[in-house]
Each structure stands twice: as structure tokens, then as C-alpha cells.
Amino acid sequence: MTRIFLDVHALQTVPPSNINRDDTGAPKTALYGGVPRARVSSQAWKRATRTYFDDEHLLEPGELGVRTKKVVEVVAERITALDPSLGEAALALADETVKAAGLKTEVPKRKAEAAKETGTAAAPEAKYLVFLSARQLDGLARLAVEGAADITVFLKEKKNKERVKEIADSRHSVDIALFGRMVADATDYSVDAAVQVAHAISVHRVENESDYYTAVDDRNTDEETGAGMIGTVDFNSATLYRYAALGVHQLAANLGQGLREDEPRTEPVRRAVEAFVHGFVASLPTGKINTFGHHTLPDAVVVKLRTTRPISFVAAFEDPIRGDQGGHAREACDRLAAYIPDIERAYGDAESTLTWVLRVGPNTLKLTDVGAEVGALGDLVTAVGQAVAERLDEQA
């Protein structure tokens, strides 16, 4: 299959906020172009995108996965749903099945101590976060029910051992196919991510600030002066450049067989691409959101479908925007409007590259000529999904 890449670029302004904190509680920063920039980590926006799939019902539950240490409990719940008569035995069945898949489990000390006090069975946990699709979890549960009469003997049979491993490493969910999976003790289960997400950075210099706050005790009398609590919270505000690259060919390989047997091969890929574009553009990390209410959406989004390798446009902002006239969004859009044609002329392939632009407000006007303008996010998502499906059909 010819390589197909989808580049998603966004300019988004956030007000005073602390979206993504470091170990001291301050907003994350980075040095770029010789000056400090606001930064939101790749991991923070990937998680925001992944949770957006479910929160906004962009994908069916069966197309999503679960990332948890409590994989034994999750499988046990499915076993009980399949056969309620198994009752308390479901936990042991789930544990044996999960271990047969090559995942190490143990009962955490805190759980073991609590179980002694209550006289109940403690649920084992994996030693690390395990990312499994809903279909994989359902498959493991069905296998456990099948061998419930004597699960140890059942799982010692070679064909059943192979079935466990096949279930755990096939029919991946969309989020696993997009963001990958790493399993330290069973590297065969690792899935190469189809998506690469850059750390979002501000297009201008940023210095963190600190807010000193107080809270008054509601029960204080007039004679009781002073605050009931005092503290500080760090924050900054920024116009961020966000970028992600999606390898459509890798996504297709990761997804493999579709969710439904009768659907075209391109259909699960199209749904996944549409969900990613929608989720990445519209999602927002929620760090300290109750404190700052930083609900914003991008001023401009540029999406490119290409066969040449992915290209980030972050170099347009290596020389930080000064904001001499008080804002950064207009100059950021102007910079992109000048930089994109230039780098595409030097390194791109105009014949095989498609470009869409979604923009809001007068500050983004110069981006109009960069690509085909769409009026709404839904239009962008549909156009990109259709173009991806057509490219895949051409290669079929």
C-alpha cells in the first residue's frame, strides 16, 4: 500500500489557564527559538482526544478500548454478564485467562489487606496499564466461560493457548489502532501507533504568572477576620500551534478486519479518520478547568492529505511572534499563510496533496487561499473521510 498521511494543524488561543501541569504544579513550558513558550504535552492532548470519542459519541462503544490495570475485574464483569451462575468464580476465571494471554497479575497490597478485613476475595491487577479493545475483552470472557469447568486444564491445551493470544492481538479498537499499545512483558502485543501528536507550543514568548487567592470561612463572625485558606496557582495564556500526523496506511493495517463483516474494507478506516479529525480539533485538556474555564476552539485548522512524508509547520514560529499590537492570532495566521505555500513548493507534491481550511473571524483571512475552505467542522470531517476512502479504494 502506498503511504498516505494526514496532517492536522491548528491555531488555538487559550485564556489564562493551567491546562497541563508539571511536577511543581506550574503550566508546562519549552524553550523554542531561544525563548520560553507555553507547552501542552502530546500525552495530554492524546488523552483529551481519546476521551472525546466516547464523551461525544463519535464512535460506538464496541469500537473503543479500555486502558486499565483492573483488566481482571473488567473481564470478570463480562464473564458474569455471559453466565451469571458462575458468580464469585468469575474473578478466578478472568485471572487465569488474563495470565494465559501473557499478562502478569498480582493482588496489590492495599487490596489484600482490605480483603482480610472484609473476608472477601481481592481482585488481582495487572502490573501495568493494559490497553484492550471491547472486542478483545469480550473474546477473553467468552473463552473463559467455555473453559469454566476446569479453566487450568482448558488453558493448558495448545489450541486454547493460541486462541487466547489471537484474541488479545486481533480486532483492535480504533483508539488502539490510532494511538498504539505497548506491553512490556508481551512485546508481541505491541501495536505501532498510526498517530503522532506534537507538543502544542505557543507561537510567542510566554512567562508563567501566579494567582494569589483566599477563601473565606462562611461561618466566621464579624470579629473573626482573615481568610480561612490562602494559596497560589500558576497560569499562563497563549496562542498555541497544534499539530498531529496520521498514517492512514498504518491505521488500515492496525484495524485489519472491520467491526461488521459485511462492510467495505475502507469503512472502519473512514470512521476512524473522521473521529480522529473531529476529536483532535474539538477536544481540550481539562487541567484546572473549574478554576479557569478555558473553553476555546481553534481559530484556524488546516488539514492536508498527502503521499509525501508528514510536514509540521512549526518552523513558521521559530522566530517568536512579538505581539506588538496586543494580539498574536492574526500574525500567526499570516505567518502560516506565507509559510505553507513556500514549504510545499520546495518539498511537497501538489498533484497528490489535498488541502482543507476551516477558519473563524477576520484574523484568519489570509489562510483562505491555502486550500479548499469549508464552512463547519462537520463539513471538514466529512470531506476528509470521503477523500481517505477514495484514496484507499484507488489502491484496492
C-alpha positions as CSV (number, residue, x, y, z in Angstrom):
1,M,0.0,0.0,0.0
2,T,1.2,3.5,-0.9
3,R,1.8,5.6,2.2
4,I,-1.0,8.1,2.9
5,F,-0.5,10.7,5.5
6,L,-3.0,13.2,7.1
7,D,-1.5,16.3,8.6
8,V,-3.7,18.3,11.0
9,H,-2.6,21.8,12.0
10,A,-4.5,24.1,14.4
11,L,-4.0,27.6,15.9
12,Q,-5.9,27.9,19.2
13,T,-5.8,30.8,21.7
14,V,-6.4,29.9,25.3
15,P,-7.0,32.5,28.1
16,P,-5.3,32.4,31.5
17,S,-5.3,28.7,32.3
18,N,-3.2,25.8,33.6
19,I,-4.1,23.1,31.0
20,N,-1.2,20.8,31.6
21,R,0.9,20.9,34.8
22,D,4.5,19.9,35.5
23,D,5.6,18.2,38.8
24,T,5.6,21.6,40.6
25,G,2.0,22.4,39.5
26,A,3.1,25.1,37.1
27,P,2.0,25.1,33.4
28,K,4.5,23.2,31.2
29,T,6.9,25.2,29.1
30,A,9.5,24.6,26.5
31,L,12.4,26.6,25.0
32,Y,12.0,27.1,21.3
33,G,13.5,29.8,19.1
34,G,15.6,30.9,22.1
35,V,12.6,32.0,24.2
36,P,10.3,30.2,26.7
37,R,7.0,29.0,25.2
38,A,3.8,27.7,26.8
39,R,3.5,23.9,26.2
40,V,0.8,21.3,26.3
41,S,2.2,17.8,26.2
42,S,1.4,15.3,23.5
43,Q,0.1,12.9,26.0
44,A,-2.4,15.4,27.4
45,W,-4.0,16.2,24.1
46,K,-4.0,12.5,23.0
47,R,-5.9,11.6,26.1
48,A,-8.3,14.5,25.6
49,T,-8.9,13.3,22.0
50,R,-9.4,9.7,23.1
51,T,-11.9,10.6,25.8
52,Y,-13.7,12.9,23.4
53,F,-14.5,9.9,21.2
54,D,-16.7,8.5,24.0
55,D,-17.9,11.7,25.5
56,E,-19.3,13.0,22.2
57,H,-20.3,9.5,20.9
58,L,-18.1,9.8,17.8
59,L,-17.6,6.0,17.9
60,E,-19.7,3.1,19.0
61,P,-18.6,1.5,22.4
62,G,-17.6,-1.6,20.6
63,E,-15.0,0.4,18.5
64,L,-13.2,1.7,21.6
65,G,-10.9,0.2,24.2
66,V,-10.2,0.3,27.9
67,R,-6.8,1.1,29.3
68,T,-6.6,-0.1,32.9
69,K,-4.7,-2.1,35.4
70,K,-8.0,-3.6,36.5
71,V,-8.2,-5.8,33.5
72,V,-9.1,-8.9,35.6
73,E,-12.2,-7.1,37.0
74,V,-13.2,-5.9,33.6
75,V,-13.1,-9.4,32.1
76,A,-14.8,-10.8,35.2
77,E,-17.7,-8.4,34.7
78,R,-18.1,-9.7,31.2
79,I,-18.0,-13.3,32.3
80,T,-20.7,-12.7,34.8
81,A,-22.8,-11.0,32.1
82,L,-22.5,-14.1,29.9
83,D,-23.1,-16.6,32.7
84,P,-24.5,-15.2,36.0
85,S,-24.4,-18.6,37.5
86,L,-20.6,-18.5,37.7
87,G,-20.9,-15.9,40.5
88,E,-17.7,-15.5,42.5
89,A,-15.8,-17.9,40.3
90,A,-15.8,-15.3,37.5
91,L,-12.8,-13.5,39.2
92,A,-10.6,-16.6,39.2
93,L,-11.6,-17.5,35.7
94,A,-10.8,-14.0,34.5
95,D,-7.4,-14.0,36.3
96,E,-6.4,-17.4,34.7
97,T,-7.4,-16.2,31.3
98,V,-5.6,-12.9,31.5
99,K,-2.4,-14.7,32.7
100,A,-2.7,-17.2,29.8
101,A,-2.6,-14.2,27.5
102,G,0.9,-13.5,28.9
103,L,0.0,-10.6,31.2
104,K,1.3,-10.6,34.7
105,T,-1.2,-10.0,37.5
106,E,-0.9,-9.7,41.3
107,V,-3.1,-8.6,44.2
108,P,-2.0,-5.1,45.3
109,K,-1.0,-5.0,49.0
110,R,-3.7,-2.4,49.8
111,K,-6.4,-4.7,48.3
112,A,-5.0,-7.8,50.1
113,E,-5.2,-6.0,53.5
114,A,-8.7,-4.8,52.8
115,A,-9.8,-8.3,51.8
116,K,-8.6,-9.8,55.0
117,E,-10.7,-7.4,57.0
118,T,-13.9,-8.0,55.0
119,G,-13.3,-11.7,54.3
120,T,-13.9,-11.2,50.5
121,A,-11.7,-12.2,47.5
122,A,-9.4,-9.5,46.3
123,A,-9.2,-8.8,42.6
124,P,-5.8,-9.2,41.0
125,E,-4.5,-6.3,38.9
126,A,-2.0,-6.1,36.0
127,K,1.4,-4.7,37.0
128,Y,1.0,-2.0,34.4
129,L,-1.8,-0.3,32.3
130,V,-3.2,-2.8,29.8
131,F,-5.0,-1.4,26.7
132,L,-7.5,-3.9,25.3
133,S,-10.4,-3.3,22.9
134,A,-14.0,-4.1,23.8
135,R,-14.0,-7.0,21.3
136,Q,-10.8,-8.4,22.8
137,L,-12.3,-8.2,26.3
138,D,-15.5,-9.9,25.1
139,G,-13.5,-12.6,23.4
140,L,-11.4,-13.4,26.5
141,A,-14.6,-13.6,28.6
142,R,-16.3,-16.0,26.1
143,L,-13.2,-18.2,26.2
144,A,-13.2,-18.2,30.0
145,V,-16.8,-19.3,30.1
146,E,-16.1,-22.0,27.6
147,G,-13.5,-23.5,29.8
148,A,-15.2,-22.7,33.1
149,A,-15.5,-26.4,34.1
150,D,-11.7,-26.6,34.6
151,I,-10.0,-23.4,33.4
152,T,-6.5,-24.5,34.3
153,V,-6.7,-27.7,32.2
154,F,-8.6,-25.9,29.4
155,L,-5.9,-23.2,29.1
156,K,-3.0,-25.7,29.1
157,E,-4.2,-27.1,25.7
158,K,-2.1,-25.8,22.9
159,K,-5.0,-24.7,20.7
160,N,-6.6,-22.8,23.6
161,K,-3.3,-21.1,24.4
162,E,-3.1,-20.0,20.8
163,R,-6.7,-18.8,20.9
164,V,-6.1,-16.6,23.9
165,K,-3.1,-14.9,22.3
166,E,-5.0,-14.5,19.0
167,I,-8.0,-12.8,20.8
168,A,-5.7,-10.4,22.6
169,D,-3.9,-9.4,19.4
170,S,-6.6,-9.1,16.8
171,R,-9.7,-6.9,16.1
172,H,-8.1,-3.8,17.7
173,S,-10.3,-0.9,18.7
174,V,-10.0,2.4,16.9
175,D,-8.2,4.1,19.8
176,I,-5.6,1.3,20.0
177,A,-5.1,1.5,16.2
178,L,-4.6,5.2,16.4
179,F,-2.5,5.7,19.5
180,G,-0.8,2.3,19.7
181,R,-0.2,-0.1,22.5
182,M,2.9,-1.1,24.4
183,V,3.0,-4.2,26.6
184,A,6.4,-4.6,28.3
185,D,6.0,-8.3,29.2
186,A,4.4,-9.4,26.0
187,T,6.0,-7.4,23.2
188,D,4.2,-9.4,20.6
189,Y,1.0,-7.5,21.6
190,S,2.6,-4.1,20.9
191,V,0.8,-2.0,18.3
192,D,2.6,0.8,16.4
193,A,0.7,4.0,16.7
194,A,-0.8,5.4,13.5
195,V,-0.9,8.9,15.0
196,Q,1.9,11.1,16.1
197,V,0.9,14.2,18.1
198,A,3.3,17.1,18.7
199,H,3.6,19.0,21.9
200,A,1.5,22.1,21.4
201,I,3.6,25.3,21.9
202,S,2.8,28.9,21.9
203,V,3.7,30.9,18.8
204,H,5.1,33.7,21.1
205,R,7.2,34.1,24.2
206,V,5.3,33.2,27.4
207,E,6.1,33.8,31.1
208,N,4.1,32.0,33.7
209,E,2.2,34.1,36.2
210,S,0.9,33.3,39.7
211,D,-2.5,34.0,41.2
212,Y,-2.7,34.5,44.9
213,Y,-6.2,33.6,46.2
214,T,-8.1,33.5,49.5
215,A,-11.2,31.6,50.7
216,V,-13.4,33.0,53.5
217,D,-15.0,30.8,56.1
218,D,-18.7,31.2,55.7
219,R,-19.2,30.7,59.5
220,N,-16.9,33.5,60.5
221,T,-18.4,36.3,62.7
222,D,-17.6,40.0,62.2
223,E,-15.0,39.7,64.9
224,E,-13.2,36.8,63.1
225,T,-11.2,38.5,60.3
226,G,-8.9,36.9,57.8
227,A,-9.1,34.1,55.3
228,G,-9.9,30.5,56.1
229,M,-7.5,29.4,53.4
230,I,-4.9,31.0,51.2
231,G,-2.9,29.7,48.3
232,T,-1.4,30.3,44.8
233,V,-2.0,28.8,41.4
234,D,0.3,29.3,38.4
235,F,-1.1,30.0,34.9
236,N,-0.4,31.5,31.5
237,S,-2.3,32.4,28.3
238,A,-1.2,31.6,24.8
239,T,-1.9,31.2,21.1
240,L,-0.9,27.6,20.5
241,Y,0.3,25.9,17.4
242,R,-1.0,22.3,17.4
243,Y,0.0,19.5,15.1
244,A,-0.7,15.8,14.5
245,A,0.2,13.4,11.7
246,L,-1.9,10.3,11.0
247,G,-0.5,7.5,8.9
248,V,-3.7,6.2,7.1
249,H,-1.8,3.2,5.8
250,Q,-0.7,2.2,9.3
251,L,-4.2,2.8,10.6
252,A,-5.6,0.5,8.0
253,A,-3.1,-2.2,8.9
254,N,-3.8,-1.8,12.6
255,L,-7.5,-2.0,12.2
256,G,-7.4,-5.0,9.9
257,Q,-10.9,-6.6,9.9
258,G,-13.8,-4.2,10.3
259,L,-16.3,-4.2,13.1
260,R,-19.0,-5.6,10.8
261,E,-18.3,-8.5,8.5
262,D,-20.4,-7.0,5.6
263,E,-18.9,-3.5,5.5
264,P,-16.3,-2.4,2.9
265,R,-12.7,-2.6,3.9
266,T,-12.4,1.2,3.8
267,E,-15.4,1.8,6.1
268,P,-13.7,1.3,9.5
269,V,-10.7,3.4,8.4
270,R,-13.0,6.2,7.2
271,R,-14.9,6.2,10.6
272,A,-11.6,6.2,12.5
273,V,-10.1,9.1,10.4
274,E,-13.3,11.2,10.8
275,A,-13.4,10.5,14.6
276,F,-9.7,11.5,14.9
277,V,-10.0,14.7,12.9
278,H,-13.2,15.7,14.9
279,G,-11.8,14.7,18.2
280,F,-8.3,16.2,17.8
281,V,-9.7,19.6,16.6
282,A,-12.5,19.9,19.1
283,S,-11.1,18.3,22.3
284,L,-9.5,20.2,25.1
285,P,-7.4,19.1,28.1
286,T,-9.2,19.8,31.3
287,G,-6.4,20.6,33.7
288,K,-7.7,23.2,36.3
289,I,-10.7,23.9,34.0
290,N,-13.0,24.6,37.0
291,T,-10.6,27.3,38.1
292,F,-10.1,28.9,34.7
293,G,-13.0,27.8,32.4
294,H,-10.7,27.9,29.4
295,H,-13.2,26.7,26.9
296,T,-12.0,27.7,23.5
297,L,-11.8,26.2,20.0
298,P,-9.2,26.7,17.2
299,D,-9.3,29.9,15.2
300,A,-7.9,28.1,12.2
301,V,-7.5,24.5,11.1
302,V,-5.5,23.3,8.1
303,V,-5.7,19.6,7.1
304,K,-3.6,18.1,4.4
305,L,-3.9,14.6,2.8
306,R,-0.5,13.7,1.2
307,T,1.6,10.9,-0.1
308,T,4.9,12.7,0.8
309,R,6.1,12.4,4.4
310,P,4.3,14.5,7.1
311,I,5.3,18.1,7.4
312,S,4.9,20.2,10.6
313,F,4.7,24.0,10.0
314,V,6.1,24.8,13.5
315,A,9.2,26.4,11.9
316,A,6.9,29.3,10.9
317,F,7.1,30.3,14.5
318,E,10.7,29.6,15.3
319,D,11.1,33.4,15.3
320,P,8.6,34.2,18.1
321,I,5.7,36.5,17.3
322,R,6.2,39.8,19.2
323,G,2.5,40.8,19.5
324,D,3.5,44.5,19.4
325,Q,-0.2,45.4,18.7
326,G,-1.6,43.3,21.5
327,G,-2.5,40.0,19.8
328,H,-0.9,37.0,18.3
329,A,-3.6,35.2,16.3
330,R,-3.6,37.5,13.2
331,E,0.2,37.4,12.8
332,A,0.2,33.6,13.4
333,C,-2.3,33.1,10.6
334,D,-0.3,35.5,8.3
335,R,2.9,33.5,9.1
336,L,1.2,30.2,8.2
337,A,-0.4,31.7,5.0
338,A,3.1,32.7,3.8
339,Y,5.0,29.6,5.1
340,I,2.7,26.8,3.8
341,P,2.9,27.6,0.1
342,D,6.7,28.1,0.4
343,I,7.5,24.8,2.0
344,E,5.0,22.9,-0.2
345,R,6.7,24.4,-3.3
346,A,10.1,23.1,-2.0
347,Y,9.1,19.7,-0.6
348,G,5.5,18.9,-1.4
349,D,3.7,17.2,-4.3
350,A,0.9,19.4,-5.5
351,E,-0.7,16.8,-7.7
352,S,-1.2,14.3,-4.9
353,T,-1.9,16.7,-2.0
354,L,-5.4,17.8,-0.9
355,T,-5.8,20.7,1.5
356,W,-8.8,21.9,3.5
357,V,-9.1,25.1,5.6
358,L,-11.6,25.8,8.5
359,R,-11.3,29.3,9.9
360,V,-13.1,31.7,12.1
361,G,-13.0,35.5,12.2
362,P,-11.1,38.3,10.3
363,N,-7.8,37.4,11.8
364,T,-7.6,34.2,9.7
365,L,-8.5,35.8,6.3
366,K,-5.1,35.2,4.7
367,L,-5.4,31.4,5.1
368,T,-8.4,31.4,2.7
369,D,-6.1,30.7,-0.3
370,V,-4.1,27.9,1.4
371,G,-6.7,25.3,0.5
372,A,-10.4,24.5,-0.1
373,E,-12.4,26.4,2.6
374,V,-15.1,24.5,4.5
375,G,-17.8,26.2,6.5
376,A,-18.1,24.0,9.5
377,L,-16.2,21.2,11.4
378,G,-18.8,18.7,10.2
379,D,-18.1,19.6,6.6
380,L,-14.3,19.2,7.2
381,V,-14.7,15.8,8.8
382,T,-16.9,14.5,6.0
383,A,-14.7,15.8,3.2
384,V,-11.5,14.3,4.8
385,G,-13.2,11.0,5.4
386,Q,-14.5,10.7,1.9
387,A,-11.1,11.6,0.4
388,V,-9.4,9.0,2.5
389,A,-11.9,6.3,1.4
390,E,-11.4,7.3,-2.2
391,R,-7.6,7.0,-1.9
392,L,-7.9,3.6,-0.3
393,D,-10.3,2.4,-3.0
394,E,-7.8,3.5,-5.7
395,Q,-5.2,1.2,-4.1
396,A,-7.6,-1.7,-3.7
